[in-house]
Every structure is written in C-alpha cells, then in structure tokens.
Amino acid sequence: MEAGEGLIEARAHALELVVRVTGDQTCYVALPSRVVGVLNAAAPRLPLPLALTPADSGGLRRRSSLSRDTAGDPVVAAQSSANRGDPRHAHPRAAQAAPAFVAWAGAACVSRSETELEVPMAVAECVGLVDGDACRVAGRVDAPFADVVELAPESERDWLELLECAEDVEANLLTQCGCVVEGAPFPFWPGGGSAGQNGRFGSAGGGDTAGGSKRAPLRLVPTSVSPRGAGAVARLRLDTELRVAPWRPTPAPAAPAR
C-alpha cells in the first residue's frame, strides 16, 4: 500500500507516524510530504479529520499531566520525550476504544520528515500526546460538516479571557480550528494565532509564533455538535454557527448520607 492510502480508504492497517510537537498557534497538523502527495491526488474534502490511536498498548492520555502554563516550552517537550519508556511516566489508561481527532488542511512537515506528524503543543496537550509518541493515523473522509456547534469555556479563567476577546472568536475560530469532537477541549488563540508561510491556516510552514498572538491559548469545549459523525467528530467551515455559553462551576459533590 502506498504511503497515505490508509488515510483515505478502509484498510486494516492505518499509517503509523511519530508525533513531533511544534510551537504553531493553530489546531491544524502537518503530514509527511509523501503522504500529502497521495492525499492531494485523492482530493478528499478539506479539512480532513484524522483519527489518532496509540501504536503501542497504552492509551492516549486524553488530558496531559503537563501544566497549561508550560504549553509551547521546548524544554518541557524534550523532557516529555525523554520520559518515554520510563514506567513512572507510562500511559495511565489502557488502549482507548475512541480515538482522538486532529485536523489536516494541506500542510506538509516543515522538517521534511517522512515518518512524523507535526502537532502544535497546545493541541497535543488537549488530546493527550507528547513528543515522540507513535500513533496510527486514519482519515475520516465521511465526517460531516457541522451546521451548529455549541461551546463552553473549560474553566473560569478561560471564560474571563473569552469575555475580553468575544469578537476574536467570531472572526478567527473557524480559521484556526478544522474539526471538533463533542466533549473534547481544543485551544483558541485570541488575536489570530499564526498561519502557514502562505498565510493560510493548515498550510505548510509557520513553525514558530512570529506574527501570531503572544497570549497563551484559552480552551473551549464543544458541548453539542450537529450534525456529527462516528466518534462525535465534525468538520468546521466558515459558515458553521457558533454558540458560546458562559462558564458554570461544577457543583460540589453531595455529602454522604449519615
């Protein structure tokens, strides 16, 4: 099977790639150029949701133990990579039935590697990946485009930041993010984030934050996605309607009855 065919056809063996964390301020990932060539020839609808499952017996962390304040720190990324293989840092859960999802919209790896999947640090944190993780990657070509997505801030901090940049959400979220999964948080950069070298999100290039927002990303959680496909995933397009609800604290657990 030619590299990349497993991303667009129902095959028994998905493509296996190694995660490389980048400092890009976007929710889009980059694929090896050989894979990009195959996908371009097949011309799937973009953005293309990619389902990620761990290549080993461990499950994706789903919510990284890394602090949100360290997102984008190359030292943290290096430490995370060095921890692989240490049982004290093993994946905490067994293999997941449901994959994590990221979006691809045409970008090729800046490193020119033919075995790597480049993932922005903030996205990697949300889906539970660290630098050096091996993943099986499969495209969801049948994922629908969402007509309506209801969102909520993940925390009170996110809500307070969201109040300051409500216009940014309307103007920029649908260019920064290509797919969403109901219940799965994703990052958003107030101020616009950073695009690729030709000025389009999801394009090749843009391996740093030059020209992008200097603020840390806030996190939003899709609470309802309609319509959505298998795995509760859907693509976004520029006319997807976004509805943002205010932050609500989680009620304290009730005291046990005496």
HELIX and SHEET records of a PDB file:
HELIX    1   1 GLU A    5  LEU A    7  5                                   3    
HELIX    2   2 SER A   33  ALA A   42  1                                  10    
HELIX    3   3 ARG A   68  THR A   70  5                                   3    
HELIX    4   4 PRO A   74  ALA A   82  1                                   9    
HELIX    5   5 PRO A   87  HIS A   89  5                                   3    
HELIX    6   6 MET A  121  VAL A  127  1                                   7    
HELIX    7   7 GLU A  156  GLU A  164  1                                   9    
HELIX    8   8 ALA A  166  GLN A  176  1                                  11    
HELIX    9   9 ALA A  230  ALA A  232  5                                   3    
SHEET    1   A 5 ALA A 100  TRP A 104  0                                        
SHEET    2   A 5 LEU A  48  PRO A  54 -1                                        
SHEET    3   A 5 ALA A 134  GLY A 139 -1                                        
SHEET    4   A 5 LEU A  15  THR A  22 -1                                        
SHEET    5   A 5 GLU A 116  PRO A 120  1                                        
SHEET    1   B 4 PHE A 186  PHE A 188  0                                        
SHEET    2   B 4 LEU A 218  SER A 226 -1                                        
SHEET    3   B 4 VAL A 148  PRO A 153 -1                                        
SHEET    4   B 4 GLU A 241  VAL A 244  1                                        
SHEET    1   C 2 CYS A 179  VAL A 181  0                                        
SHEET    2   C 2 VAL A 233  ARG A 235 -1                                        
END                                                                             
